[in-house]
Amino acid sequence: MNRIPLTSRALGAFGLAAFLALVALTPSIASAQAYPSKVVRIVVPFPPGGSTDLLARKLGEKLAVTWKQTVIVDNRAGAGGTVGADHVSKAEPDGHTLLMGVTGSNGIAGALYPNLPYDMVKGFTPVTAVVSAPLMIVKNPALPAKNLQELVAAARAKPASITYGSAGSGTSMHLTGEMFKIATKASFLHIPYRGSAGALTDLMGGQIDLMFGDILVVMPQVQSGKLIPLAVTSKERHPLFPNVPTVAESGYPGFEALSWQGLFAPPGTPAAIVEKINKDVNTALASPDIQEYFVSRGFKLGGSSAAEYKAFIESETKKWAAIVKASGAKPD
């Protein structure tokens, strides 16, 4: 006889808990339905004109149509992308301020800068992968090595005699070179520059031997024959350069280093808003004109769930932290 009132109490408690959960969830659902309610800013942590800026503007144009709202690219350059990243990490978590983060700002910086003002994992809400691309190991034609095996053999025979340039110490180009040195147990001499342009100029002029370059940057010189490609750093061959082998297939299984860009929101952004942005961005990335524009420039379009992207970022931060520690790399 006592079971009926007990069950009623339990059902009442369950009903109250469900009601309270629904009440707590309602504002998040309502805010997602209203999103965006004002101008959306995509912070690019670099000056105008670069590949990250170009990507953000193309994506912003698509999203503005979908959202029927203004989308502005806000360039906040400085300290290898960390100034803009820090700004977004501390922004209002309502989805109206987003970051186009890159390998350096959201994968490497934490290991390089001991006083970084944000946490690369806890300081953001990952939204989705946007694009990625391997680096390409390119050489000056005067360097005798015809392939990666000959390059490594020459570097082992005369340590530090072969030079490679990068866009600066601590950049993905530099650390991919350090990763290559660790994988091959060969010694190469790193020459840092203030940006890719200087390194590329000196590589073509013969002042340095190699470069671990962004495909978008080195593609014209490779296609014209002014630079010779030796390998790409992705696990699969690049569709625009099917005859160029990967580092992995050249004798170093598992080697992979990607230059990537993705969208991040401030920490604490409601899950429903993150899900809406994720869905709309991935729809934009799947559109034929966006696909053609970026694939023709060497990028692989992303698209992922927020949870998948969070796991990827956590994996990347661990990988690059290990490379920084092993190499002793320091920022400029």
C-alpha positions as CSV (number, residue, x, y, z in Angstrom):
1,M,0.0,0.0,0.0
2,N,2.9,2.3,0.7
3,R,4.4,1.9,-2.8
4,I,1.9,4.1,-4.6
5,P,2.7,7.4,-2.7
6,L,6.4,6.6,-2.9
7,T,6.1,6.2,-6.7
8,S,4.1,9.3,-6.9
9,R,6.8,11.2,-5.1
10,A,9.5,9.8,-7.3
11,L,7.5,10.7,-10.4
12,G,6.9,14.2,-9.0
13,A,10.6,14.6,-8.3
14,F,11.4,13.3,-11.8
15,G,8.9,15.7,-13.3
16,L,10.3,18.6,-11.4
17,A,13.9,17.8,-12.4
18,A,12.8,17.5,-16.1
19,F,11.0,20.8,-15.8
20,L,14.0,22.5,-14.3
21,A,16.3,21.1,-17.0
22,L,13.9,22.3,-19.7
23,V,13.8,25.8,-18.1
24,A,17.6,25.9,-18.0
25,L,17.9,24.8,-21.6
26,T,15.2,27.2,-22.9
27,P,17.4,30.3,-22.9
28,S,20.1,28.5,-24.9
29,I,17.7,27.3,-27.5
30,A,16.1,30.7,-27.7
31,S,19.4,32.4,-28.1
32,A,20.4,30.0,-30.9
33,Q,17.2,30.6,-32.7
34,A,17.8,34.3,-32.5
35,Y,21.5,34.0,-33.5
36,P,23.0,36.1,-34.9
37,S,21.2,39.2,-33.5
38,K,23.9,41.7,-34.4
39,V,27.1,42.1,-36.4
40,V,29.4,39.0,-36.3
41,R,33.1,39.7,-36.2
42,I,35.6,37.1,-37.4
43,V,38.9,38.0,-35.9
44,V,41.9,37.3,-38.1
45,P,45.1,37.4,-36.0
46,F,47.2,38.6,-39.0
47,P,47.3,41.7,-41.3
48,P,45.0,41.9,-44.3
49,G,46.0,40.2,-47.5
50,G,47.3,36.8,-46.2
51,S,45.7,33.4,-46.7
52,T,43.9,33.5,-43.4
53,D,42.4,36.9,-44.1
54,L,41.3,35.7,-47.6
55,L,39.7,32.6,-46.2
56,A,37.8,34.6,-43.5
57,R,36.5,37.1,-46.0
58,K,35.3,34.4,-48.4
59,L,33.6,32.5,-45.6
60,G,32.2,35.7,-44.1
61,E,30.5,36.5,-47.4
62,K,28.7,33.2,-47.5
63,L,27.7,33.4,-43.8
64,A,26.3,36.9,-44.2
65,V,23.9,35.6,-46.9
66,T,22.9,32.7,-44.7
67,W,22.4,34.7,-41.5
68,K,21.0,37.8,-43.2
69,Q,23.4,39.7,-41.0
70,T,26.7,41.7,-41.5
71,V,29.8,39.7,-41.0
72,I,33.0,41.7,-40.6
73,V,36.6,40.5,-40.7
74,D,38.5,42.2,-37.8
75,N,42.3,42.0,-38.4
76,R,44.2,42.0,-35.0
77,A,47.8,41.2,-35.8
78,G,50.7,40.7,-33.5
79,A,52.9,38.2,-31.7
80,G,52.4,35.3,-34.1
81,G,48.7,35.5,-34.0
82,T,48.4,35.4,-30.2
83,V,47.1,39.0,-29.9
84,G,44.0,38.3,-31.9
85,A,43.5,34.9,-30.3
86,D,43.7,36.5,-26.8
87,H,41.1,39.1,-27.8
88,V,38.6,36.4,-28.8
89,S,39.4,34.2,-25.7
90,K,38.2,37.1,-23.5
91,A,35.2,38.2,-25.7
92,E,31.6,37.9,-24.8
93,P,30.6,34.3,-25.2
94,D,27.5,34.9,-27.4
95,G,28.9,33.8,-30.8
96,H,29.2,37.2,-32.2
97,T,33.0,37.3,-31.9
98,L,34.8,34.4,-33.5
99,L,38.4,33.6,-34.3
100,M,40.0,32.2,-37.4
101,G,42.7,30.4,-35.5
102,V,45.7,28.7,-37.1
103,T,48.3,26.1,-36.2
104,G,50.6,28.8,-34.6
105,S,48.0,30.6,-32.5
106,N,46.0,27.5,-31.4
107,G,48.3,24.6,-31.7
108,I,51.9,25.8,-31.1
109,A,51.9,29.0,-29.1
110,G,51.3,27.5,-25.7
111,A,54.5,25.5,-25.8
112,L,56.5,28.5,-27.1
113,Y,55.3,31.3,-24.9
114,P,55.4,30.5,-21.2
115,N,53.4,33.6,-20.3
116,L,50.8,33.2,-23.0
117,P,47.7,35.0,-21.7
118,Y,45.2,32.3,-22.8
119,D,45.0,28.6,-22.6
120,M,44.9,27.0,-26.1
121,V,42.4,24.3,-25.0
122,K,40.4,25.8,-22.2
123,G,40.5,29.3,-23.5
124,F,38.3,28.6,-26.6
125,T,35.3,26.7,-27.7
126,P,36.3,24.9,-30.9
127,V,33.6,25.2,-33.6
128,T,34.9,23.4,-36.7
129,A,37.9,22.7,-38.9
130,V,37.9,25.1,-41.9
131,V,40.9,24.2,-44.1
132,S,44.2,22.4,-44.0
133,A,47.1,21.9,-46.2
134,P,50.4,20.1,-46.0
135,L,53.7,21.9,-46.2
136,M,55.9,21.1,-49.2
137,I,59.7,20.5,-48.9
138,V,61.1,22.5,-51.8
139,K,64.8,22.9,-52.8
140,N,66.9,25.2,-54.9
141,P,67.7,23.4,-58.2
142,A,71.4,23.8,-57.4
143,L,71.1,21.4,-54.4
144,P,72.3,18.0,-55.8
145,A,69.8,15.8,-53.9
146,K,67.2,14.4,-56.2
147,N,64.9,13.0,-53.6
148,L,64.3,12.8,-49.8
149,Q,66.6,9.9,-49.3
150,E,69.6,11.6,-51.0
151,L,68.8,14.8,-49.0
152,V,68.9,13.0,-45.7
153,A,72.1,11.1,-46.6
154,A,73.8,14.4,-47.5
155,A,72.7,16.0,-44.3
156,R,74.0,13.1,-42.2
157,A,77.3,13.1,-44.1
158,K,77.9,16.8,-43.4
159,P,75.8,18.0,-40.4
160,A,74.4,21.5,-40.5
161,S,75.7,22.0,-44.1
162,I,72.3,22.1,-45.6
163,T,70.2,25.2,-44.7
164,Y,66.4,25.6,-44.5
165,G,64.5,28.9,-44.2
166,S,61.3,29.6,-42.4
167,A,58.9,32.5,-41.8
168,G,60.4,32.8,-38.3
169,S,61.4,30.9,-35.2
170,G,58.5,29.0,-33.7
171,T,56.4,29.1,-36.9
172,S,54.8,25.9,-38.2
173,M,57.4,26.0,-41.1
174,H,60.3,26.1,-38.6
175,L,58.8,23.4,-36.3
176,T,58.0,21.1,-39.2
177,G,61.7,21.3,-40.1
178,E,62.6,20.4,-36.5
179,M,60.1,17.5,-36.7
180,F,61.8,16.4,-39.9
181,K,65.2,16.5,-38.2
182,I,64.0,14.4,-35.3
183,A,62.3,11.9,-37.6
184,T,65.4,11.5,-39.9
185,K,68.1,11.9,-37.3
186,A,69.8,14.3,-39.7
187,S,71.2,17.8,-39.0
188,F,69.9,20.8,-41.0
189,L,70.7,24.5,-40.2
190,H,67.6,26.7,-39.6
191,I,67.6,30.2,-41.0
192,P,64.7,32.3,-39.7
193,Y,63.2,35.2,-41.7
194,R,60.6,37.8,-40.9
195,G,57.9,36.1,-43.0
196,S,57.8,33.7,-45.9
197,A,58.6,36.2,-48.6
198,G,62.2,36.7,-47.5
199,A,62.8,33.0,-47.2
200,L,61.3,32.4,-50.6
201,T,63.5,35.1,-52.2
202,D,66.7,33.7,-50.7
203,L,65.8,30.2,-51.6
204,M,65.3,31.1,-55.3
205,G,68.5,33.1,-55.1
206,G,70.5,30.2,-53.7
207,Q,71.3,31.8,-50.3
208,I,69.5,28.9,-48.6
209,D,68.9,25.3,-49.8
210,L,65.5,24.3,-48.6
211,M,62.1,25.5,-47.4
212,F,59.2,23.8,-45.7
213,G,56.7,26.0,-47.4
214,D,53.0,26.6,-47.5
215,I,51.8,25.1,-50.8
216,L,49.9,28.3,-51.6
217,V,53.2,30.2,-51.2
218,V,55.5,27.9,-53.2
219,M,53.1,26.6,-55.8
220,P,53.9,29.2,-58.6
221,Q,57.7,28.6,-58.2
222,V,57.2,24.8,-58.3
223,Q,54.9,25.0,-61.3
224,S,57.4,27.2,-63.2
225,G,60.4,24.9,-62.3
226,K,62.2,27.6,-60.3
227,L,62.0,25.3,-57.2
228,I,62.0,21.5,-57.0
229,P,59.6,19.7,-54.8
230,L,60.9,16.7,-52.8
231,A,57.9,15.8,-50.6
232,V,54.7,16.9,-48.9
233,T,54.1,16.6,-45.2
234,S,50.6,15.1,-45.3
235,K,49.8,11.4,-45.0
236,E,48.4,11.3,-48.6
237,R,49.8,12.8,-51.7
238,H,48.5,16.2,-52.7
239,P,45.9,16.2,-55.5
240,L,47.5,19.1,-57.3
241,F,51.0,17.4,-57.1
242,P,50.2,13.7,-57.5
243,N,53.8,12.9,-58.5
244,V,55.4,14.4,-55.4
245,P,55.8,11.7,-52.6
246,T,54.9,12.2,-49.0
247,V,57.5,12.2,-46.2
248,A,55.8,9.1,-44.8
249,E,56.1,7.0,-47.9
250,S,59.7,8.2,-48.3
251,G,60.8,6.1,-45.3
252,Y,59.3,7.9,-42.3
253,P,55.9,6.3,-41.6
254,G,53.5,8.3,-39.5
255,F,55.1,11.6,-40.4
256,E,52.4,14.3,-40.7
257,A,52.5,18.1,-40.3
258,L,49.6,20.2,-41.5
259,S,49.1,23.9,-41.7
260,W,45.4,24.3,-40.6
261,Q,42.9,27.0,-39.9
262,G,39.7,26.7,-38.0
263,L,36.9,28.6,-36.3
264,F,36.8,29.2,-32.5
265,A,34.4,30.9,-30.2
266,P,35.1,32.2,-26.7
267,P,34.9,29.8,-23.8
268,G,31.4,29.4,-22.4
269,T,29.6,30.0,-25.7
270,P,26.2,28.1,-25.4
271,A,26.3,24.7,-27.1
272,A,23.2,25.5,-29.2
273,I,24.9,28.5,-30.7
274,V,28.1,26.6,-31.4
275,E,26.0,23.9,-33.1
276,K,24.3,26.5,-35.3
277,I,27.5,28.1,-36.3
278,N,29.0,24.7,-37.0
279,K,26.1,23.6,-39.2
280,D,26.1,26.9,-41.2
281,V,29.9,27.0,-41.6
282,N,30.0,23.4,-42.8
283,T,27.2,24.1,-45.2
284,A,29.1,27.0,-46.6
285,L,32.3,24.9,-47.0
286,A,30.4,22.3,-49.0
287,S,29.2,24.9,-51.5
288,P,30.7,24.4,-55.0
289,D,32.1,27.9,-55.4
290,I,33.9,27.7,-52.0
291,Q,35.2,24.2,-52.8
292,E,36.6,25.3,-56.2
293,Y,38.2,28.5,-54.9
294,F,40.2,26.9,-52.1
295,V,40.9,23.4,-53.6
296,S,42.4,25.1,-56.6
297,R,44.7,27.0,-54.2
298,G,46.0,23.8,-52.5
299,F,43.7,23.7,-49.5
300,K,41.6,20.7,-48.3
301,L,38.3,21.9,-47.0
302,G,37.5,20.9,-43.4
303,G,34.1,20.4,-41.9
304,S,33.7,18.5,-38.6
305,S,31.6,18.4,-35.5
306,A,32.6,20.7,-32.6
307,A,33.5,17.6,-30.6
308,E,35.7,16.2,-33.3
309,Y,37.5,19.5,-33.7
310,K,38.0,19.8,-29.9
311,A,39.7,16.4,-29.9
312,F,41.8,17.4,-32.9
313,I,43.0,20.6,-31.2
314,E,43.9,18.7,-28.0
315,S,45.9,16.2,-30.1
316,E,47.7,19.0,-32.0
317,T,48.7,20.9,-28.9
318,K,50.3,17.7,-27.4
319,K,52.1,16.9,-30.7
320,W,53.6,20.4,-31.1
321,A,54.5,20.7,-27.4
322,A,56.6,17.5,-27.8
323,I,58.4,19.0,-30.9
324,V,59.1,22.3,-29.1
325,K,60.5,20.5,-26.1
326,A,62.6,18.1,-28.1
327,S,64.0,20.8,-30.4
328,G,64.5,23.5,-27.8
329,A,62.8,25.9,-30.2
330,K,62.3,29.5,-29.1
331,P,60.2,32.3,-30.6
332,D,61.7,35.3,-32.2
